[in-house]
């Protein structure tokens, strides 16, 4: 009976603290970009808190056997659960036409000292892939994490954005990949249109109609070396004609003597 009473007291303490903090902790969005898709975390609140609590208990038991600090960690569990609930209730993850925005307001380890605000913007052109991960302990509680891989060969995996506790991560992943494919098709169509419009601009431009092409300019103004070559060709042609006339005259003279 004592354990049930303690659990009821912990849950009532959490709800009272959350009801006091949620009234003044909400903020409105001021972004001008339209939101294409919004991820939800409310459905996974209980599983998320249970998973994090079980993880905290395991760490505290190990530290009890090692250093004895785990006893204080076990006493800290009600505060830890309160922080986790405020954390997941304040999370916002949504997709815009150009980026992924992740916002969270997390209390500090001692909640009376304030909160930590975090806002992360990931540009869509810098995203390589969106990976859904689930470990053994996460599978027991039905929790999965979403990892956004960024462009960069030398960048460690710790720089990737990793979010835990999304209600339907596969739907969010599908929305991001669909938006990326649409962006790539738009860029490809723009390149094709610019390539198709380039010769039309050359044809219809007034400067192109007034100015002669480069080939005509070069033909109209030949180089000095080309002039010398043309003169030599003319001399060779005239000499060939002379030789032909001499051969014809000799041929006519031989025909007359034969007669």
ABEGO torsion letter per residue (X at the ends): XAAAAAAAAAAAAAAAAAAAAAAAABBBBABABBBABBBBAAAAAAAAAAAAAAAAAAAAAAAAAAAGAAAAAAAAAAAAAAAAAAAAAABBBBBBAABBBBBBBBBBABAAAEBBBBBBBBBAAABABBBBBBBAAAAAAGBBBBBBBBBEAABBAAABBBBBGBABAAAAAAAAAAAAAAAAAAAAAAAAAAAAAAAAAAAABAAAAABBBAAAAAAABBBAAAAAAAAAAAAAAAAAAAAAAAAAAAAAAAAAAAX
